Amino acid sequence: MAFVTTKEMLKEAQKGRYGIGAFNANNMEIIQAIVETAEEEKAPVILQASQGAIKYAGLESIVAMVKVMAEKVNIPVALHLDHGTDYYQNIKCLRAGFTSLMYDGSKLPFNENVD
């Protein structure tokens, strides 16, 4: 179907009153298993990559693998950065094709975290 933004996907879920699974993946086999299972269930899916997964597989590789799988299936697929701790890495992920991110400021002092 399509590689879509997480925002689009969540708006549809809210309208339809259903939840969406979000699963961490760091290699092609895991990405394939998640997407193929979601397609069998006719369910949209959010694939998540952590900073560790990006270090392991490479930023461009993760984006490319997810986009390739999204083109092969008839369900919406989104790519989310899970616990992005570095501002510049977060920007790189969005520019590379991630459709959403969760910024993790938990290691920052309280005042910086809520600023």
C-alpha positions as CSV (number, residue, x, y, z in Angstrom):
1,M,0.0,0.0,0.0
2,A,2.1,2.9,1.2
3,F,4.7,4.2,3.4
4,V,2.7,6.7,5.4
5,T,3.2,9.2,8.2
6,T,2.5,8.0,11.7
7,K,0.2,11.0,12.2
8,E,-2.0,9.9,9.2
9,M,-2.1,6.4,10.6
10,L,-3.1,7.5,14.1
11,K,-5.8,9.8,12.8
12,E,-7.4,6.8,10.9
13,A,-7.1,4.6,14.0
14,Q,-8.8,7.3,16.1
15,K,-11.7,7.6,13.6
16,G,-12.0,3.8,13.4
17,R,-11.5,3.3,17.1
18,Y,-8.7,0.7,16.9
19,G,-5.1,0.4,18.0
20,I,-2.0,0.1,16.0
21,G,0.9,-2.2,16.9
22,A,4.4,-0.7,17.0
23,F,7.3,-3.1,17.0
24,N,11.1,-2.6,17.2
25,A,13.1,-4.0,14.4
26,N,16.8,-3.9,13.5
27,N,17.2,-6.2,10.5
28,M,15.5,-7.3,7.3
29,E,14.2,-10.6,8.7
30,I,12.5,-9.0,11.6
31,I,11.1,-6.2,9.4
32,Q,9.7,-8.9,7.0
33,A,8.2,-10.9,9.8
34,I,6.4,-7.9,11.3
35,V,5.1,-6.5,8.1
36,E,4.0,-9.9,6.6
37,T,2.2,-10.7,9.9
38,A,0.5,-7.3,9.9
39,E,-0.6,-7.8,6.3
40,E,-2.1,-11.2,7.1
41,E,-4.1,-9.5,9.8
42,K,-5.0,-6.6,7.5
43,A,-3.6,-4.2,10.1
44,P,-1.5,-1.1,9.8
45,V,1.8,-1.3,11.5
46,I,4.5,1.0,12.9
47,L,8.0,-0.2,12.7
48,Q,10.3,1.3,15.3
49,A,14.1,1.6,15.3
50,S,16.1,2.6,18.3
51,Q,19.5,4.3,18.4
52,G,21.0,0.9,18.9
53,A,19.3,-0.5,15.8
54,I,20.5,2.5,13.8
55,K,24.0,1.9,15.0
56,Y,23.7,-1.9,14.2
57,A,22.0,-1.7,10.8
58,G,22.7,1.8,9.6
59,L,20.3,4.7,9.2
60,E,19.9,4.5,5.4
61,S,19.6,0.7,5.5
62,I,16.7,0.7,7.9
63,V,14.8,3.3,6.0
64,A,15.4,1.5,2.7
65,M,14.4,-1.9,4.1
66,V,11.1,-0.5,5.5
67,K,10.3,1.4,2.4
68,V,10.9,-1.7,0.2
69,M,8.6,-3.8,2.5
70,A,5.9,-1.0,2.5
71,E,5.8,-1.1,-1.3
72,K,5.1,-4.9,-1.3
73,V,2.1,-5.0,1.0
74,N,-1.5,-3.7,1.0
75,I,-1.4,-2.1,4.5
76,P,-0.1,1.3,5.7
77,V,3.4,1.1,7.2
78,A,5.2,3.8,9.2
79,L,8.7,4.2,10.6
80,H,9.2,5.6,14.1
81,L,12.4,6.5,15.9
82,D,12.1,5.0,19.4
83,H,13.8,7.0,22.2
84,G,15.9,9.4,20.2
85,T,18.2,11.0,22.6
86,D,20.4,13.1,20.4
87,Y,18.8,16.2,18.7
88,Y,21.0,16.0,15.6
89,Q,20.5,12.3,15.2
90,N,16.7,12.9,15.4
91,I,16.9,15.4,12.6
92,K,19.0,13.0,10.5
93,C,16.3,10.3,11.0
94,L,13.5,12.6,10.0
95,R,15.4,13.8,6.9
96,A,16.2,10.2,6.0
97,G,12.6,9.2,6.0
98,F,11.4,8.3,9.5
99,T,7.7,9.3,9.8
100,S,7.8,10.1,13.5
101,L,10.0,10.1,16.6
102,M,9.9,10.0,20.3
103,Y,12.5,12.4,21.8
104,D,13.9,11.0,25.0
105,G,15.2,13.8,27.3
106,S,15.3,11.6,30.4
107,K,19.0,12.0,30.9
108,L,18.8,15.8,30.8
109,P,18.4,17.9,33.9
110,F,14.7,18.5,34.8
111,N,14.8,22.2,33.7
112,E,16.2,21.3,30.2
113,N,13.8,18.4,29.8
114,V,10.7,20.5,30.3
115,D,11.9,23.6,28.6
